[in-house]
Amino acid sequence: MTKTGAEHLQSLRDGREVYLDGGKVDDVTTHPAYRNAVRTSAKLYDFQAHPDHVEYMTFESPTSGERVNRCWQLTKSYEELVVRRKAIAAWSRLSGGWLGRSPDHIASSMVGQVMGLPVFERHSPERAAALWEYFQWARDNDVYMTYVIINPQAERAKSTGEQPAEYLATGVVDEDSEGITVRGAKMLGTGSIMANEVLFANIQPLKPGEEKYAISFALPMNAKGLKIMSRRSYEESVTTAYDYPLSARFDENDALVYCDDVKVPWERVFIYRDPDTARAQFQDTYAHYMQNYQAQIRLMVKMQFLVGVARRICETIGTIGMPPVAERLGHMAAQTAMVEGLVYGMESGGGEYNGYYVPDRNLMYTAQVLTQQLYPEFITSMRELAGGGLIMLPSSARDFANPELNALIHATQKSATGSSEEKVKFMKLAWDAIGSEFASRHAQYEMFYAGAQFVTRAHAFRTYDWDQAAQLVDSVLDSYSLEDELDRGGASLAAE
Ligand SMILES: Cc1cc2nc3c(=O)[nH]c(=O)nc-3n(C[C@H](O)[C@H](O)[C@H](O)COP(=O)(O)OP(=O)(O)OC[C@H]3O[C@@H](n4cnc5c(N)ncnc54)[C@H](O)[C@@H]3O)c2cc1C
């Protein structure tokens, strides 16, 4: 059953241990560091239940028969995948694409995992059953999940088991008939403050002998001993929401999470002491493809937003009619359309996997490789188009309230298109998208959320259709030979 925004807010008042600025946060729904972002997440739930949206945003749960969000749908056809994408894009448009880990991201990962349930069954029928039961429960209760699948950055040249502390990465300390006890950290739980549950897993490879880290399980965010070490809040640091409209509302936060001897019941343990299945969880199921396909849909929306901002900058400062500016905008429009085209290509080029219809995996990795490089380039293009107008702005909205400053603002903030207020309002939005600390964190996010470049490029290498490329090379090589050339007495084909 889908939940309402109010129910989501209520679910976050659960005693979770969030730490910020030297203290524990009592209530994330009211704390100035998080309350607006949390409210943004609640709006997603109200949106899906609206009569105008319910048909495409939700589908009938095969177990409860009630409507549940489409992000949990195990798609069986191209048409289902497309409707599911429309639901993901509609949610994403509510924030202009600025929520990276909205509930549909990890739900997509879970969908990909259960599509590959036989991978888990090979490891252990009990653990696979736990995953399947958990999936159905999360789907039918509209659970907002985050995940932590990377071990803390300490010494990357060493493997997980060789790190300076035995429990730097989350590992098993004990087990009994009820479950396991885990200790240690994971990075980087985006959205931890506003999620209900967190999935622990390993996307980085583990070696034989590192079994204690080779685990996957889910915890409620208020699990006893689960500590959420929040990064600095951009939401809290803004002067006003008018000055930083994105930071103030869409700062989903990121957190290092630490398990201080947390007890995990067996029904929440999906992989136990098995490095190969820990790898297979993402690489041999459709998890990695589905989670990052969702991410590319979200990025498509964000690029559409950003290219709109880029054009508006040029209109505002009166450069839009200049041929080199139009040329640059044309290039950026093409880059945006490329991201859109890759999403559509993933869908139309998709195929069957264990009876489900899934997006094309190589095009997904192609999109990842290209967009993690494209994003910072795109931001640089926007900066180049903007010049100093992004900085030449009143210090805050409060300047408008001072009559003397107000007059000066009107005398100095001129634009090619609108009033002084309109210019200031828009340019502050543009700065928050491309230059603020929030914007800078987003550049880091788009460059890394799916793995560093050497990782995504390795996936693209692994999944590309090299046979087709090799056949083309061979067919040309086979069309001429040394013997033929010598028979012709060395006369080239071109000369014949
Ligand atoms: C804003 C943000 C939000 C995130 N949110 C989440 C989240 O919600 N959940 C989650 O699990 N993770 C999250 N992450 C983590 C993300 O998945 C990782 O940042 C990413 O996988 C890269 O890992 P790393 O940061 O440890 O970088 P590293 O793997 O340490 O790489 C850093 C750099 O070191 C070099 N390098 C390292 N190893 C090698 C190598 N073997 N060969 C060549 N070069 C190498 C490369 O230059 C590389 O770019 C988030 C990250 C960011 C920035």
The ligand as an SDF file (V2000), in Angstrom:
LIG
                    3D

 53 58  0  0  0  0  0  0  0  0999 V2000
   28.2780   12.4310   -3.1410 C   0  0  0  0  0  0  0  0  0  0  0  0
   28.4620   10.9550   -3.0820 C   0  0  0  0  0  0  0  0  0  0  0  0
   27.4000   10.1590   -2.6580 C   0  0  0  0  0  0  0  0  0  0  0  0
   27.5680    8.7800   -2.5570 C   0  0  0  0  0  0  0  0  0  0  0  0
   26.5160    8.0080   -2.1160 N   0  0  0  0  0  0  0  0  0  0  0  0
   26.6920    6.6840   -1.9290 C   0  0  0  0  0  0  0  0  0  0  0  0
   25.6540    5.8620   -1.3950 C   0  0  0  0  0  0  0  0  0  0  0  0
   24.5460    6.3010   -1.1710 O   0  0  0  0  0  0  0  0  0  0  0  0
   25.9270    4.5540   -1.1520 N   0  0  0  0  0  0  0  0  0  0  0  0
   27.1480    4.0050   -1.4180 C   0  0  0  0  0  0  0  0  0  0  0  0
   27.3460    2.8130   -1.1660 O   0  0  0  0  0  0  0  0  0  0  0  0
   28.1480    4.7540   -1.9280 N   0  0  0  0  0  0  0  0  0  0  0  0
   27.9500    6.0640   -2.1840 C   0  0  0  0  0  0  0  0  0  0  0  0
   28.9660    6.8230   -2.6770 N   0  0  0  0  0  0  0  0  0  0  0  0
   30.2740    6.2000   -2.8400 C   0  0  0  0  0  0  0  0  0  0  0  0
   30.6240    5.9280   -4.2830 C   0  0  0  0  0  0  0  0  0  0  0  0
   30.0290    4.7260   -4.7000 O   0  0  0  0  0  0  0  0  0  0  0  0
   32.1530    5.8710   -4.3400 C   0  0  0  0  0  0  0  0  0  0  0  0
   32.6100    7.1950   -4.1810 O   0  0  0  0  0  0  0  0  0  0  0  0
   32.6660    5.2930   -5.6400 C   0  0  0  0  0  0  0  0  0  0  0  0
   32.3270    3.9320   -5.7630 O   0  0  0  0  0  0  0  0  0  0  0  0
   34.1920    5.4060   -5.7140 C   0  0  0  0  0  0  0  0  0  0  0  0
   34.7750    4.8480   -4.5840 O   0  0  0  0  0  0  0  0  0  0  0  0
   35.7390    5.7350   -3.6700 P   0  0  0  0  0  0  0  0  0  0  0  0
   35.0470    7.0160   -3.3750 O   0  0  0  0  0  0  0  0  0  0  0  0
   36.1720    4.9060   -2.5560 O   0  0  0  0  0  0  0  0  0  0  0  0
   36.9230    6.0900   -4.6280 O   0  0  0  0  0  0  0  0  0  0  0  0
   38.1890    5.1730   -4.9080 P   0  0  0  0  0  0  0  0  0  0  0  0
   37.7850    3.8310   -5.3660 O   0  0  0  0  0  0  0  0  0  0  0  0
   39.0690    5.2370   -3.7320 O   0  0  0  0  0  0  0  0  0  0  0  0
   38.8160    5.9350   -6.1150 O   0  0  0  0  0  0  0  0  0  0  0  0
   39.2950    7.2910   -5.9980 C   0  0  0  0  0  0  0  0  0  0  0  0
   40.3070    7.5230   -7.0810 C   0  0  0  0  0  0  0  0  0  0  0  0
   41.4870    6.7680   -6.7740 O   0  0  0  0  0  0  0  0  0  0  0  0
   42.0550    6.2110   -7.9650 C   0  0  0  0  0  0  0  0  0  0  0  0
   42.0120    4.7510   -7.8330 N   0  0  0  0  0  0  0  0  0  0  0  0
   41.5740    4.0380   -6.7640 C   0  0  0  0  0  0  0  0  0  0  0  0
   41.7090    2.7210   -6.9650 N   0  0  0  0  0  0  0  0  0  0  0  0
   42.2310    2.5710   -8.1900 C   0  0  0  0  0  0  0  0  0  0  0  0
   42.5980    1.4400   -8.9850 C   0  0  0  0  0  0  0  0  0  0  0  0
   42.4510    0.1860   -8.5300 N   0  0  0  0  0  0  0  0  0  0  0  0
   43.1000    1.6470  -10.2180 N   0  0  0  0  0  0  0  0  0  0  0  0
   43.2300    2.9110  -10.6970 C   0  0  0  0  0  0  0  0  0  0  0  0
   42.9200    4.0290   -9.9980 N   0  0  0  0  0  0  0  0  0  0  0  0
   42.4300    3.8660   -8.7610 C   0  0  0  0  0  0  0  0  0  0  0  0
   41.2060    6.7710   -9.1090 C   0  0  0  0  0  0  0  0  0  0  0  0
   41.7680    7.9910   -9.5280 O   0  0  0  0  0  0  0  0  0  0  0  0
   39.8790    7.0430   -8.4630 C   0  0  0  0  0  0  0  0  0  0  0  0
   39.1070    7.9920   -9.1820 O   0  0  0  0  0  0  0  0  0  0  0  0
   28.8130    8.1950   -2.8600 C   0  0  0  0  0  0  0  0  0  0  0  0
   29.8590    9.0070   -3.2980 C   0  0  0  0  0  0  0  0  0  0  0  0
   29.6950   10.3590   -3.4220 C   0  0  0  0  0  0  0  0  0  0  0  0
   30.8460   11.2010   -3.8840 C   0  0  0  0  0  0  0  0  0  0  0  0
  1  2  1  0
  2  3  1  0
  2 52  2  0
  3  4  2  0
  4  5  1  0
  4 50  1  0
  5  6  2  0
  6  7  1  0
  6 13  1  0
  7  8  2  0
  7  9  1  0
  9 10  1  0
 10 11  2  0
 10 12  1  0
 12 13  2  0
 13 14  1  0
 14 15  1  0
 14 50  1  0
 15 16  1  0
 16 17  1  0
 16 18  1  0
 18 19  1  0
 18 20  1  0
 20 21  1  0
 20 22  1  0
 22 23  1  0
 23 24  1  0
 24 25  2  0
 24 26  1  0
 24 27  1  0
 27 28  1  0
 28 29  2  0
 28 30  1  0
 28 31  1  0
 31 32  1  0
 32 33  1  0
 33 34  1  0
 33 48  1  0
 34 35  1  0
 35 36  1  0
 35 46  1  0
 36 37  1  0
 36 45  1  0
 37 38  2  0
 38 39  1  0
 39 40  1  0
 39 45  2  0
 40 41  1  0
 40 42  2  0
 42 43  1  0
 43 44  2  0
 44 45  1  0
 46 47  1  0
 46 48  1  0
 48 49  1  0
 50 51  2  0
 51 52  1  0
 52 53  1  0
M  END
$$$$
